[in-house]
């Protein structure tokens, strides 16, 4: 079974440009999460999809960030326009939706975004 | 609100020595607690988790952690460090189900020969 994949692995852009990150979750996982780690800080939650619906977007920094999950499969996270403080590693994770005690989140390798 | 504090951003041990990585949490509800490991250029991998069953939890690669409610701690240990244990370790807390994870800042473990 393939794991969570993310594309690209690295992205270097200039301030003001647009970048789109993609996440492909494990097949069959209804839950999809985006997290971000800014250098020197903790990994922070951005948002959570259940299928194509946004369940929790309380961690989204501002309206320059737009996340979508068309058809409940892969997800994209667009940053427009990018600012210097958006630099960091963006992680995607997925899990089953079972309504159980805990659904283990499986993480992708991350996308390292550098805004110059 | 939930939070996690990991004491020590860098820990260095000798090969064969005890590994102890500290984690304290704050949670208004019974927590679910996790340790993740990140090897260079890889994603986060779950080491072990506490989900209100046994307080001593065994994970992969010889790691274990003990949930101590009175101390609000969930420290990670391994009796004998191996060179391959060098990585960054993250403690995280969740309210369970499909809830988001709240992470600590991470601890980088260095293992010296």
Interface residues (C-beta under 8 A of the other chain):
Chain A: X3 X4 X31 X33 X35 X41 X42 X43 X44 X45 X48 X50 X55 X56 X59 X91 X93 X95 X97 X99 X100 X101 X102 X103 X104 X105 X106 X107 X108 X109 X110
Chain B: X4 X32 X36 X41 X42 X43 X44 X45 X46 X49 X51 X52 X90 X94 X96 X97 X98 X100 X101 X102 X103 X104 X105 X106
